[in-house]
Amino acid sequence: MQEYIIDVSKIEELQTISNINELDNIFERAKSTIVNGEKVQLVRKLQGQPQKFDEFSTLEELADYKKTVYKYL
């Protein structure tokens, strides 16, 4: 399995429309990626190019990020 890339603008869009099902799907894929020994990258597109700004390699880091995301719903 390869690293999983999460586009933060997509997360923000899903927060805006309160699409919990899609957010759950994203976090399940991220969890599966970490369990399989790969990393999850957070990226944001700047001037059309994806720019990595954070990375998770443990379930605890992912859980902290997930908690932050769901806090704004």
HTML snippet that shows the backbone in 3Dmol.js (N, CA, C, O; Angstrom):
<script src="https://3Dmol.org/build/3Dmol-min.js"></script>
<div id="view" style="width:600px;height:400px;position:relative"></div>
<script>
const pdb = `
ATOM      1  N   MET A   1       0.839  -1.184   0.000  1.00  0.00           N
ATOM      2  CA  MET A   1       0.000   0.000   0.000  1.00  0.00           C
ATOM      3  C   MET A   1       0.885   1.248   0.000  1.00  0.00           C
ATOM      4  O   MET A   1       1.963   1.252   0.594  1.00  0.00           O
ATOM      5  N   GLN A   2       0.424   2.295  -0.664  1.00  0.00           N
ATOM      6  CA  GLN A   2       1.171   3.544  -0.732  1.00  0.00           C
ATOM      7  C   GLN A   2       0.683   4.519   0.322  1.00  0.00           C
ATOM      8  O   GLN A   2      -0.362   4.326   0.944  1.00  0.00           O
ATOM      9  N   GLU A   3       1.472   5.577   0.507  1.00  0.00           N
ATOM     10  CA  GLU A   3       1.034   6.626   1.422  1.00  0.00           C
ATOM     11  C   GLU A   3      -0.289   7.206   0.928  1.00  0.00           C
ATOM     12  O   GLU A   3      -0.586   7.184  -0.267  1.00  0.00           O
ATOM     13  N   TYR A   4      -1.056   7.710   1.843  1.00  0.00           N
ATOM     14  CA  TYR A   4      -2.366   8.274   1.534  1.00  0.00           C
ATOM     15  C   TYR A   4      -2.267   9.785   1.645  1.00  0.00           C
ATOM     16  O   TYR A   4      -1.732  10.308   2.622  1.00  0.00           O
ATOM     17  N   ILE A   5      -2.780  10.479   0.650  1.00  0.00           N
ATOM     18  CA  ILE A   5      -2.709  11.935   0.616  1.00  0.00           C
ATOM     19  C   ILE A   5      -4.102  12.512   0.835  1.00  0.00           C
ATOM     20  O   ILE A   5      -5.055  12.160   0.140  1.00  0.00           O
ATOM     21  N   ILE A   6      -4.199  13.401   1.812  1.00  0.00           N
ATOM     22  CA  ILE A   6      -5.454  14.086   2.105  1.00  0.00           C
ATOM     23  C   ILE A   6      -5.305  15.543   1.698  1.00  0.00           C
ATOM     24  O   ILE A   6      -4.411  16.246   2.168  1.00  0.00           O
ATOM     25  N   ASP A   7      -6.194  15.984   0.818  1.00  0.00           N
ATOM     26  CA  ASP A   7      -6.228  17.391   0.404  1.00  0.00           C
ATOM     27  C   ASP A   7      -7.060  18.155   1.439  1.00  0.00           C
ATOM     28  O   ASP A   7      -8.261  17.927   1.578  1.00  0.00           O
ATOM     29  N   VAL A   8      -6.409  19.051   2.150  1.00  0.00           N
ATOM     30  CA  VAL A   8      -7.064  19.772   3.240  1.00  0.00           C
ATOM     31  C   VAL A   8      -8.234  20.614   2.738  1.00  0.00           C
ATOM     32  O   VAL A   8      -9.213  20.793   3.463  1.00  0.00           O
ATOM     33  N   SER A   9      -8.157  21.125   1.536  1.00  0.00           N
ATOM     34  CA  SER A   9      -9.279  21.912   1.011  1.00  0.00           C
ATOM     35  C   SER A   9     -10.522  21.034   0.856  1.00  0.00           C
ATOM     36  O   SER A   9     -11.644  21.516   1.014  1.00  0.00           O
ATOM     37  N   LYS A  10     -10.328  19.755   0.550  1.00  0.00           N
ATOM     38  CA  LYS A  10     -11.455  18.817   0.467  1.00  0.00           C
ATOM     39  C   LYS A  10     -12.060  18.600   1.861  1.00  0.00           C
ATOM     40  O   LYS A  10     -13.281  18.549   2.011  1.00  0.00           O
ATOM     41  N   ILE A  11     -11.203  18.475   2.871  1.00  0.00           N
ATOM     42  CA  ILE A  11     -11.681  18.329   4.251  1.00  0.00           C
ATOM     43  C   ILE A  11     -12.501  19.554   4.642  1.00  0.00           C
ATOM     44  O   ILE A  11     -13.577  19.426   5.227  1.00  0.00           O
ATOM     45  N   GLU A  12     -11.995  20.733   4.320  1.00  0.00           N
ATOM     46  CA  GLU A  12     -12.702  21.974   4.659  1.00  0.00           C
ATOM     47  C   GLU A  12     -14.046  22.060   3.942  1.00  0.00           C
ATOM     48  O   GLU A  12     -15.034  22.517   4.518  1.00  0.00           O
ATOM     49  N   GLU A  13     -14.080  21.623   2.696  1.00  0.00           N
ATOM     50  CA  GLU A  13     -15.336  21.617   1.936  1.00  0.00           C
ATOM     51  C   GLU A  13     -16.347  20.673   2.586  1.00  0.00           C
ATOM     52  O   GLU A  13     -17.519  21.020   2.732  1.00  0.00           O
ATOM     53  N   LEU A  14     -15.896  19.491   2.974  1.00  0.00           N
ATOM     54  CA  LEU A  14     -16.787  18.519   3.608  1.00  0.00           C
ATOM     55  C   LEU A  14     -17.266  19.008   4.971  1.00  0.00           C
ATOM     56  O   LEU A  14     -18.396  18.725   5.367  1.00  0.00           O
ATOM     57  N   GLN A  15     -16.423  19.732   5.685  1.00  0.00           N
ATOM     58  CA  GLN A  15     -16.844  20.339   6.954  1.00  0.00           C
ATOM     59  C   GLN A  15     -17.951  21.357   6.707  1.00  0.00           C
ATOM     60  O   GLN A  15     -18.936  21.405   7.444  1.00  0.00           O
ATOM     61  N   THR A  16     -17.786  22.164   5.673  1.00  0.00           N
ATOM     62  CA  THR A  16     -18.755  23.218   5.367  1.00  0.00           C
ATOM     63  C   THR A  16     -20.142  22.646   5.104  1.00  0.00           C
ATOM     64  O   THR A  16     -21.149  23.208   5.535  1.00  0.00           O
ATOM     65  N   ILE A  17     -20.185  21.519   4.392  1.00  0.00           N
ATOM     66  CA  ILE A  17     -21.482  20.925   4.058  1.00  0.00           C
ATOM     67  C   ILE A  17     -21.871  19.806   5.030  1.00  0.00           C
ATOM     68  O   ILE A  17     -22.875  19.123   4.830  1.00  0.00           O
ATOM     69  N   SER A  18     -21.072  19.629   6.076  1.00  0.00           N
ATOM     70  CA  SER A  18     -21.325  18.616   7.120  1.00  0.00           C
ATOM     71  C   SER A  18     -21.508  17.215   6.549  1.00  0.00           C
ATOM     72  O   SER A  18     -22.429  16.494   6.935  1.00  0.00           O
ATOM     73  N   ASN A  19     -20.627  16.836   5.631  1.00  0.00           N
ATOM     74  CA  ASN A  19     -20.686  15.506   5.029  1.00  0.00           C
ATOM     75  C   ASN A  19     -19.866  14.535   5.881  1.00  0.00           C
ATOM     76  O   ASN A  19     -18.713  14.235   5.572  1.00  0.00           O
ATOM     77  N   ILE A  20     -20.476  14.061   6.940  1.00  0.00           N
ATOM     78  CA  ILE A  20     -19.792  13.191   7.891  1.00  0.00           C
ATOM     79  C   ILE A  20     -19.451  11.845   7.272  1.00  0.00           C
ATOM     80  O   ILE A  20     -18.400  11.281   7.575  1.00  0.00           O
ATOM     81  N   ASN A  21     -20.313  11.317   6.414  1.00  0.00           N
ATOM     82  CA  ASN A  21     -20.040  10.020   5.789  1.00  0.00           C
ATOM     83  C   ASN A  21     -18.752  10.043   4.980  1.00  0.00           C
ATOM     84  O   ASN A  21     -17.938   9.126   5.087  1.00  0.00           O
ATOM     85  N   GLU A  22     -18.560  11.069   4.184  1.00  0.00           N
ATOM     86  CA  GLU A  22     -17.343  11.158   3.367  1.00  0.00           C
ATOM     87  C   GLU A  22     -16.114  11.391   4.244  1.00  0.00           C
ATOM     88  O   GLU A  22     -15.049  10.833   3.980  1.00  0.00           O
ATOM     89  N   LEU A  23     -16.257  12.211   5.284  1.00  0.00           N
ATOM     90  CA  LEU A  23     -15.143  12.401   6.221  1.00  0.00           C
ATOM     91  C   LEU A  23     -14.774  11.074   6.888  1.00  0.00           C
ATOM     92  O   LEU A  23     -13.594  10.756   7.029  1.00  0.00           O
ATOM     93  N   ASP A  24     -15.778  10.308   7.294  1.00  0.00           N
ATOM     94  CA  ASP A  24     -15.523   8.993   7.888  1.00  0.00           C
ATOM     95  C   ASP A  24     -14.763   8.092   6.920  1.00  0.00           C
ATOM     96  O   ASP A  24     -13.839   7.386   7.323  1.00  0.00           O
ATOM     97  N   ASN A  25     -15.153   8.115   5.637  1.00  0.00           N
ATOM     98  CA  ASN A  25     -14.467   7.300   4.628  1.00  0.00           C
ATOM     99  C   ASN A  25     -13.003   7.700   4.497  1.00  0.00           C
ATOM    100  O   ASN A  25     -12.125   6.840   4.428  1.00  0.00           O
ATOM    101  N   ILE A  26     -12.742   8.986   4.462  1.00  0.00           N
ATOM    102  CA  ILE A  26     -11.367   9.480   4.345  1.00  0.00           C
ATOM    103  C   ILE A  26     -10.539   9.024   5.542  1.00  0.00           C
ATOM    104  O   ILE A  26      -9.414   8.553   5.378  1.00  0.00           O
ATOM    105  N   PHE A  27     -11.091   9.162   6.735  1.00  0.00           N
ATOM    106  CA  PHE A  27     -10.332   8.783   7.924  1.00  0.00           C
ATOM    107  C   PHE A  27     -10.159   7.273   8.049  1.00  0.00           C
ATOM    108  O   PHE A  27      -9.158   6.820   8.604  1.00  0.00           O
ATOM    109  N   GLU A  28     -11.099   6.491   7.553  1.00  0.00           N
ATOM    110  CA  GLU A  28     -10.935   5.032   7.552  1.00  0.00           C
ATOM    111  C   GLU A  28      -9.806   4.620   6.610  1.00  0.00           C
ATOM    112  O   GLU A  28      -9.001   3.752   6.945  1.00  0.00           O
ATOM    113  N   ARG A  29      -9.748   5.248   5.426  1.00  0.00           N
ATOM    114  CA  ARG A  29      -8.651   4.954   4.491  1.00  0.00           C
ATOM    115  C   ARG A  29      -7.311   5.371   5.084  1.00  0.00           C
ATOM    116  O   ARG A  29      -6.312   4.668   4.931  1.00  0.00           O
ATOM    117  N   ALA A  30      -7.294   6.506   5.755  1.00  0.00           N
ATOM    118  CA  ALA A  30      -6.061   6.975   6.389  1.00  0.00           C
ATOM    119  C   ALA A  30      -5.628   6.000   7.491  1.00  0.00           C
ATOM    120  O   ALA A  30      -4.447   5.673   7.610  1.00  0.00           O
ATOM    121  N   LYS A  31      -6.579   5.548   8.280  1.00  0.00           N
ATOM    122  CA  LYS A  31      -6.275   4.596   9.351  1.00  0.00           C
ATOM    123  C   LYS A  31      -5.709   3.301   8.779  1.00  0.00           C
ATOM    124  O   LYS A  31      -4.725   2.770   9.293  1.00  0.00           O
ATOM    125  N   SER A  32      -6.323   2.801   7.728  1.00  0.00           N
ATOM    126  CA  SER A  32      -5.854   1.585   7.076  1.00  0.00           C
ATOM    127  C   SER A  32      -4.428   1.754   6.552  1.00  0.00           C
ATOM    128  O   SER A  32      -3.612   0.837   6.642  1.00  0.00           O
ATOM    129  N   THR A  33      -4.143   2.922   6.011  1.00  0.00           N
ATOM    130  CA  THR A  33      -2.806   3.209   5.493  1.00  0.00           C
ATOM    131  C   THR A  33      -1.773   3.145   6.610  1.00  0.00           C
ATOM    132  O   THR A  33      -0.713   2.541   6.443  1.00  0.00           O
ATOM    133  N   ILE A  34      -2.075   3.763   7.743  1.00  0.00           N
ATOM    134  CA  ILE A  34      -1.139   3.771   8.874  1.00  0.00           C
ATOM    135  C   ILE A  34      -0.966   2.369   9.444  1.00  0.00           C
ATOM    136  O   ILE A  34       0.152   1.965   9.765  1.00  0.00           O
ATOM    137  N   VAL A  35      -2.062   1.624   9.573  1.00  0.00           N
ATOM    138  CA  VAL A  35      -1.988   0.258  10.096  1.00  0.00           C
ATOM    139  C   VAL A  35      -1.088  -0.602   9.213  1.00  0.00           C
ATOM    140  O   VAL A  35      -0.405  -1.500   9.703  1.00  0.00           O
ATOM    141  N   ASN A  36      -1.090  -0.325   7.913  1.00  0.00           N
ATOM    142  CA  ASN A  36      -0.255  -1.078   6.976  1.00  0.00           C
ATOM    143  C   ASN A  36       1.170  -0.539   6.882  1.00  0.00           C
ATOM    144  O   ASN A  36       1.932  -0.954   6.009  1.00  0.00           O
ATOM    145  N   GLY A  37       1.533   0.378   7.770  1.00  0.00           N
ATOM    146  CA  GLY A  37       2.911   0.832   7.849  1.00  0.00           C
ATOM    147  C   GLY A  37       3.291   2.004   6.968  1.00  0.00           C
ATOM    148  O   GLY A  37       4.471   2.338   6.865  1.00  0.00           O
ATOM    149  N   GLU A  38       2.331   2.625   6.339  1.00  0.00           N
ATOM    150  CA  GLU A  38       2.614   3.777   5.479  1.00  0.00           C
ATOM    151  C   GLU A  38       2.228   5.067   6.189  1.00  0.00           C
ATOM    152  O   GLU A  38       1.661   5.044   7.281  1.00  0.00           O
ATOM    153  N   LYS A  39       2.541   6.183   5.558  1.00  0.00           N
ATOM    154  CA  LYS A  39       2.255   7.496   6.137  1.00  0.00           C
ATOM    155  C   LYS A  39       1.076   8.157   5.444  1.00  0.00           C
ATOM    156  O   LYS A  39       0.745   7.846   4.299  1.00  0.00           O
ATOM    157  N   VAL A  40       0.453   9.074   6.166  1.00  0.00           N
ATOM    158  CA  VAL A  40      -0.628   9.896   5.627  1.00  0.00           C
ATOM    159  C   VAL A  40      -0.094  11.318   5.536  1.00  0.00           C
ATOM    160  O   VAL A  40       0.434  11.859   6.507  1.00  0.00           O
ATOM    161  N   GLN A  41      -0.238  11.918   4.354  1.00  0.00           N
ATOM    162  CA  GLN A  41       0.228  13.287   4.151  1.00  0.00           C
ATOM    163  C   GLN A  41      -0.952  14.230   4.016  1.00  0.00           C
ATOM    164  O   GLN A  41      -1.944  13.912   3.360  1.00  0.00           O
ATOM    165  N   LEU A  42      -0.837  15.392   4.642  1.00  0.00           N
ATOM    166  CA  LEU A  42      -1.798  16.471   4.440  1.00  0.00           C
ATOM    167  C   LEU A  42      -1.185  17.437   3.444  1.00  0.00           C
ATOM    168  O   LEU A  42      -0.046  17.874   3.611  1.00  0.00           O
ATOM    169  N   VAL A  43      -1.943  17.770   2.410  1.00  0.00           N
ATOM    170  CA  VAL A  43      -1.450  18.708   1.401  1.00  0.00           C
ATOM    171  C   VAL A  43      -2.482  19.803   1.180  1.00  0.00           C
ATOM    172  O   VAL A  43      -3.676  19.625   1.424  1.00  0.00           O
ATOM    173  N   ARG A  44      -1.991  20.923   0.718  1.00  0.00           N
ATOM    174  CA  ARG A  44      -2.845  22.038   0.318  1.00  0.00           C
ATOM    175  C   ARG A  44      -2.304  22.525  -1.013  1.00  0.00           C
ATOM    176  O   ARG A  44      -1.093  22.663  -1.186  1.00  0.00           O
ATOM    177  N   LYS A  45      -3.203  22.784  -1.954  1.00  0.00           N
ATOM    178  CA  LYS A  45      -2.769  23.262  -3.260  1.00  0.00           C
ATOM    179  C   LYS A  45      -2.517  24.762  -3.210  1.00  0.00           C
ATOM    180  O   LYS A  45      -3.396  25.545  -2.853  1.00  0.00           O
ATOM    181  N   LEU A  46      -1.308  25.142  -3.574  1.00  0.00           N
ATOM    182  CA  LEU A  46      -0.918  26.540  -3.677  1.00  0.00           C
ATOM    183  C   LEU A  46      -0.467  26.790  -5.104  1.00  0.00           C
ATOM    184  O   LEU A  46       0.461  26.144  -5.592  1.00  0.00           O
ATOM    185  N   GLN A  47      -1.112  27.711  -5.761  1.00  0.00           N
ATOM    186  CA  GLN A  47      -0.826  28.030  -7.157  1.00  0.00           C
ATOM    187  C   GLN A  47      -0.915  26.779  -8.027  1.00  0.00           C
ATOM    188  O   GLN A  47      -0.121  26.591  -8.948  1.00  0.00           O
ATOM    189  N   GLY A  48      -1.891  25.926  -7.720  1.00  0.00           N
ATOM    190  CA  GLY A  48      -2.142  24.729  -8.510  1.00  0.00           C
ATOM    191  C   GLY A  48      -1.251  23.541  -8.192  1.00  0.00           C
ATOM    192  O   GLY A  48      -1.465  22.455  -8.731  1.00  0.00           O
ATOM    193  N   GLN A  49      -0.270  23.715  -7.340  1.00  0.00           N
ATOM    194  CA  GLN A  49       0.651  22.637  -6.991  1.00  0.00           C
ATOM    195  C   GLN A  49       0.404  22.172  -5.555  1.00  0.00           C
ATOM    196  O   GLN A  49       0.296  22.994  -4.645  1.00  0.00           O
ATOM    197  N   PRO A  50       0.314  20.852  -5.352  1.00  0.00           N
ATOM    198  CA  PRO A  50       0.125  20.364  -3.978  1.00  0.00           C
ATOM    199  C   PRO A  50       1.380  20.601  -3.136  1.00  0.00           C
ATOM    200  O   PRO A  50       2.492  20.275  -3.551  1.00  0.00           O
ATOM    201  N   GLN A  51       1.184  21.166  -1.960  1.00  0.00           N
ATOM    202  CA  GLN A  51       2.285  21.430  -1.031  1.00  0.00           C
ATOM    203  C   GLN A  51       2.032  20.664   0.264  1.00  0.00           C
ATOM    204  O   GLN A  51       1.034  20.898   0.946  1.00  0.00           O
ATOM    205  N   LYS A  52       2.931  19.756   0.594  1.00  0.00           N
ATOM    206  CA  LYS A  52       2.801  18.989   1.833  1.00  0.00           C
ATOM    207  C   LYS A  52       3.084  19.907   3.021  1.00  0.00           C
ATOM    208  O   LYS A  52       4.059  20.660   3.020  1.00  0.00           O
ATOM    209  N   PHE A  53       2.213  19.835   4.039  1.00  0.00           N
ATOM    210  CA  PHE A  53       2.492  20.637   5.225  1.00  0.00           C
ATOM    211  C   PHE A  53       2.394  19.854   6.524  1.00  0.00           C
ATOM    212  O   PHE A  53       2.716  20.384   7.588  1.00  0.00           O
ATOM    213  N   ASP A  54       1.954  18.601   6.458  1.00  0.00           N
ATOM    214  CA  ASP A  54       1.953  17.773   7.660  1.00  0.00           C
ATOM    215  C   ASP A  54       1.929  16.313   7.248  1.00  0.00           C
ATOM    216  O   ASP A  54       1.577  15.974   6.118  1.00  0.00           O
ATOM    217  N   GLU A  55       2.312  15.455   8.185  1.00  0.00           N
ATOM    218  CA  GLU A  55       2.390  14.029   7.901  1.00  0.00           C
ATOM    219  C   GLU A  55       2.101  13.264   9.182  1.00  0.00           C
ATOM    220  O   GLU A  55       2.548  13.653  10.261  1.00  0.00           O
ATOM    221  N   PHE A  56       1.351  12.176   9.059  1.00  0.00           N
ATOM    222  CA  PHE A  56       1.028  11.331  10.203  1.00  0.00           C
ATOM    223  C   PHE A  56       1.571   9.933   9.958  1.00  0.00           C
ATOM    224  O   PHE A  56       1.465   9.397   8.855  1.00  0.00           O
ATOM    225  N   SER A  57       2.149   9.355  10.991  1.00  0.00           N
ATOM    226  CA  SER A  57       2.631   7.982  10.878  1.00  0.00           C
ATOM    227  C   SER A  57       2.113   7.101  12.014  1.00  0.00           C
ATOM    228  O   SER A  57       2.395   5.904  12.058  1.00  0.00           O
ATOM    229  N   THR A  58       1.347   7.708  12.940  1.00  0.00           N
ATOM    230  CA  THR A  58       0.776   6.925  14.044  1.00  0.00           C
ATOM    231  C   THR A  58      -0.732   7.158  14.119  1.00  0.00           C
ATOM    232  O   THR A  58      -1.248   8.180  13.668  1.00  0.00           O
ATOM    233  N   LEU A  59      -1.412   6.187  14.695  1.00  0.00           N
ATOM    234  CA  LEU A  59      -2.857   6.311  14.859  1.00  0.00           C
ATOM    235  C   LEU A  59      -3.211   7.438  15.824  1.00  0.00           C
ATOM    236  O   LEU A  59      -4.268   8.056  15.692  1.00  0.00           O
ATOM    237  N   GLU A  60      -2.349   7.707  16.779  1.00  0.00           N
ATOM    238  CA  GLU A  60      -2.600   8.788  17.733  1.00  0.00           C
ATOM    239  C   GLU A  60      -2.587  10.152  17.035  1.00  0.00           C
ATOM    240  O   GLU A  60      -3.439  11.000  17.302  1.00  0.00           O
ATOM    241  N   GLU A  61      -1.623  10.353  16.147  1.00  0.00           N
ATOM    242  CA  GLU A  61      -1.558  11.611  15.396  1.00  0.00           C
ATOM    243  C   GLU A  61      -2.804  11.783  14.534  1.00  0.00           C
ATOM    244  O   GLU A  61      -3.378  12.870  14.459  1.00  0.00           O
ATOM    245  N   LEU A  62      -3.213  10.694  13.883  1.00  0.00           N
ATOM    246  CA  LEU A  62      -4.412  10.738  13.048  1.00  0.00           C
ATOM    247  C   LEU A  62      -5.649  11.025  13.895  1.00  0.00           C
ATOM    248  O   LEU A  62      -6.503  11.816  13.494  1.00  0.00           O
ATOM    249  N   ALA A  63      -5.751  10.396  15.053  1.00  0.00           N
ATOM    250  CA  ALA A  63      -6.903  10.613  15.938  1.00  0.00           C
ATOM    251  C   ALA A  63      -6.976  12.066  16.399  1.00  0.00           C
ATOM    252  O   ALA A  63      -8.064  12.632  16.498  1.00  0.00           O
ATOM    253  N   ASP A  64      -5.832  12.665  16.678  1.00  0.00           N
ATOM    254  CA  ASP A  64      -5.810  14.077  17.079  1.00  0.00           C
ATOM    255  C   ASP A  64      -6.307  14.972  15.949  1.00  0.00           C
ATOM    256  O   ASP A  64      -7.079  15.902  16.181  1.00  0.00           O
ATOM    257  N   TYR A  65      -5.863  14.690  14.728  1.00  0.00           N
ATOM    258  CA  TYR A  65      -6.305  15.491  13.584  1.00  0.00           C
ATOM    259  C   TYR A  65      -7.805  15.299  13.346  1.00  0.00           C
ATOM    260  O   TYR A  65      -8.528  16.262  13.092  1.00  0.00           O
ATOM    261  N   LYS A  66      -8.260  14.057  13.430  1.00  0.00           N
ATOM    262  CA  LYS A  66      -9.683  13.758  13.234  1.00  0.00           C
ATOM    263  C   LYS A  66     -10.534  14.501  14.262  1.00  0.00           C
ATOM    264  O   LYS A  66     -11.583  15.051  13.928  1.00  0.00           O
ATOM    265  N   LYS A  67     -10.079  14.513  15.497  1.00  0.00           N
ATOM    266  CA  LYS A  67     -10.798  15.219  16.561  1.00  0.00           C
ATOM    267  C   LYS A  67     -10.916  16.707  16.228  1.00  0.00           C
ATOM    268  O   LYS A  67     -11.968  17.314  16.432  1.00  0.00           O
ATOM    269  N   THR A  68      -9.841  17.282  15.721  1.00  0.00           N
ATOM    270  CA  THR A  68      -9.851  18.695  15.326  1.00  0.00           C
ATOM    271  C   THR A  68     -10.838  18.942  14.195  1.00  0.00           C
ATOM    272  O   THR A  68     -11.572  19.931  14.216  1.00  0.00           O
ATOM    273  N   VAL A  69     -10.862  18.055  13.212  1.00  0.00           N
ATOM    274  CA  VAL A  69     -11.771  18.208  12.071  1.00  0.00           C
ATOM    275  C   VAL A  69     -13.223  18.135  12.525  1.00  0.00           C
ATOM    276  O   VAL A  69     -14.033  18.978  12.139  1.00  0.00           O
ATOM    277  N   TYR A  70     -13.558  17.148  13.331  1.00  0.00           N
ATOM    278  CA  TYR A  70     -14.946  16.960  13.752  1.00  0.00           C
ATOM    279  C   TYR A  70     -15.405  18.029  14.744  1.00  0.00           C
ATOM    280  O   TYR A  70     -16.605  18.243  14.917  1.00  0.00           O
ATOM    281  N   LYS A  71     -14.465  18.689  15.386  1.00  0.00           N
ATOM    282  CA  LYS A  71     -14.815  19.754  16.328  1.00  0.00           C
ATOM    283  C   LYS A  71     -15.551  20.893  15.619  1.00  0.00           C
ATOM    284  O   LYS A  71     -16.370  21.577  16.233  1.00  0.00           O
ATOM    285  N   TYR A  72     -15.268  21.094  14.349  1.00  0.00           N
ATOM    286  CA  TYR A  72     -15.851  22.215  13.612  1.00  0.00           C
ATOM    287  C   TYR A  72     -17.123  21.854  12.853  1.00  0.00           C
ATOM    288  O   TYR A  72     -17.554  22.611  11.983  1.00  0.00           O
ATOM    289  N   LEU A  73     -17.725  20.722  13.163  1.00  0.00           N
ATOM    290  CA  LEU A  73     -18.986  20.341  12.504  1.00  0.00           C
ATOM    291  C   LEU A  73     -20.177  20.791  13.317  1.00  0.00           C
ATOM    292  O   LEU A  73     -21.319  20.559  12.920  1.00  0.00           O
TER     293      LEU A  73
END
`;
const viewer = $3Dmol.createViewer("view");
viewer.addModel(pdb, "pdb");
viewer.setStyle({}, {cartoon: {color: "spectrum"}});
viewer.zoomTo();
viewer.render();
</script>
